[in-house]
């Protein structure tokens, strides 16, 4: 095992560093253009069923299911190219790479994502995030269940988890008691939906945009985690 570092930053991808909602909207538009509204709805129904079954997004698996009954449709091959060659670098949030560079001056930055084993790594590579963290990329089926494995791979005295899902942050805080600063990024539809849900323990830090992390120093993360056990989220408003 490597010697523990002082701080490891665990960075989510979808709707944290990268606007996955925009990608989904582009995919919706492409499906309707290529196949029509009914087939567009059929794809997303297959996708939703797989998500309920697997617990993570599986765009390629949904395409395999969508293929049934449409195997002679030429646009199917174009759809695979749309997914695999999508310009994810154009969907990074403003200052996302700046935020990673800033965090790397204070500790080790690691991509920590859920997803399938083909499309999600492809997305991370094509977006430029893989190189931004020097290949320190973890993709799990359910990352909140892999905290022991994460600690073995990247041992540290303290962790900072950055995510758009406060429920997941709360689950991690309950495991890494006193050793994790939870940073909630209020981007995307999951973040918006969580506004109506009581989160316990609440995030330690809340930012409106991923680029706002550039304004924080290492003591800010430590101070937030050292406050009361379930403090109200400290907010960094975007000017």
N, C-alpha and C positions, 0 to 999 in steps of 0.2 A: 504494500500500500504506500502511496505517496505521503510525504509529510503534510500535515494540515496547513493550508494557507490561511491568511487572516480572514478574507471575505470572498465568497463566491456569489456572483449574481446569476440567478436562474431566470432566463428571459423567455416568456411565451412568444409565439409567432402570430397566430391568427387574431386579428383585431387588437393586437398589442404592438407589434412592430410593423405589421403588414395589414392593409385594408382588405380583409377577406370578404367582407360584405360587398365591396365593389367588384371583386372577382365573381362572386355568386350572381350579382346583377348582370355582369357581362355574359356569363354562361347562360343565364335565363334568356337574355336577348338572342344569343346565338342559337339556342335550341328552338326558339319560336321561329326564327328566320329560316332555319334549315328543315324543321320537321312540322311546324305548325303548333298552335296552342295546345291541342289535346295531347300531343306527344311530349311537349314541354312539361305539361302537368304530370304525365306518366313517369317521366324521368325523375322528377322531384319526389313523387310518391315512392318510387323504388328507393331513392336516396334516403328518405325519411325512415322507411322500414328498416334499412340496413343500419341506420344510425341508432334506432331504438334497439336493434338486436346486438350490435357490436359495441356501442357506446362511444363511437368516434366517427368522424366524417370519412366516407369512402367513395370518392367521386369515380374512381376507376371501377370499383365493384358495382356501382350503380350503372355504369355504362355497359358492363357485361350483362346485367339483368335487362337493361333497356334493349340490348341487341336482340333478345328473343322476340320473334315475330316481325323483326325488321331487318333480318340478316342480309337482305338483298338491297338495302338502302345505301347508296354510295356515300352519303353524308356521314355515315358511321365512322369511316376512316378519317374523314376530315375532323370529326369531333375528337378522336383520339389525339390528333395533331394539335387541335385547339388546347386541349388540357396539358399535354406534355410540353408544348412550346409556348405556353402563355407567358407574356412579358411581366413576370412578377416583380422585377426590379422597378417597374413603373408604378407598382402598388404599395411600395414602402411609404409609411407615413412620413411627413416632413420631419427632418432631423432625427430619424430613427438611427441611421448610421452614426450620426454625431453623438447620440446618446450612448451607443455601444462603445465608441471610442472613449468617451468621458468615463464610463464605468470601468473600462480596462485600465485607466490610470489609478484606480482605487482597489482593484482586485481582479479576480478571474471572471470573465464573462462566458456563460454557457447557454446555448440554446436548449430549452427544455419544452418539448412539444408532444402533443398527442397526435395520433394519425396512423395511416397505413404505412407499410414499409417501402412503398415505391413512390407514390405521388407526393407524400409529405417531404421526404428528403429532396426530391426533385424541385419542389417549390422553394425549399430553403436554399438550395444551390443556385437556382435561376434568379432568385431575388438578390443575391449577393450577401445574404446573412451568413452562409457557411464560411465564406472567406473572412467576414468581419469578426468572427469569433475564432479564427484560426482552426476551424474544423472541430471545435468542441461542441458537438451536437448530439443531443439525446432525443430519440423519438420513441415513445412508449404507447402501448394501448391505453393505459390509464396512469398518467404520471403521478397522480396523488397516491397511488399504491406502491410507488417505486422509490420512496424517500430513502430507504436503507441502501438500495443499490446506488442511488445518486450520491449519497455520502461516501460510499466506498470508492466510486469513480473520481469524485472531486471532494476530498476531505477538506474541511474548513472549520475554523472556530465560530464563524457566523455566516449565515446565508441571507441573501436578499432575494425574494421571489417577486417577480414583476408579471402581472397577469390582468386580463380583463374580466376574470370570473372571481368575484369576491368569495363565493362559496368554496371554491377550490383553495383559495388563500387561507380561509378559515380552517379547512381540514388540515393543511400543512402546518399551520400555527399550533394546532392541538397536538401534533406529533413532535415538532421541533420546539418545544416550549422553551422560551427564553433565548433561542438560538436563531430565530428567523424574524426578519423584518418583512412584513407583507405590504407590497406596493400595488395599489389598485389603480389601473389606468382606465379612465372612463370613456372608452372608445368602443364602438360597435354595438350590435343589438343585445348581446348578453349583458353588457354593462348597463344599458338602458333598462332592460327588464329587471335587473337586480335592485333598482331604486325602490321597488315596491316590496322588497323582502328584507326582513330583519336578519342581519348577519352577525353571528356571535362565534368566535371573537371577531371584532371589526378590523378592517385593515389598519395598519399603522400609519401609512402615508397614502394620500389620494392625489392623483394628478389628472388634469384634464386631457393632456396630450403626452405622448411618449417623449417628445422633445423637451418637455419640462424637466426631465431628469437631469438635463445638462446644467440646471441651476442648483442642484443639490450637491453637497459635499459629504464625505464619508461620515463625519460626526452627525449629520442630519439623520442618517439611517440608524446609527447606533442610539441616538437620543430617542428616536421614535419607539424603538423596540424596548428601551429601558424604562418607558413610562408605565402607567398603570396597566394591570393585566389585560383589561379590555377597554382601552381608551377610545374616545371618539376619534375618527380618522382626521389626522392633520391634513389640511388642504393647501395645495399650492395652486392658486388661481392663475389662469392664463391671462396675461394682460393684452 
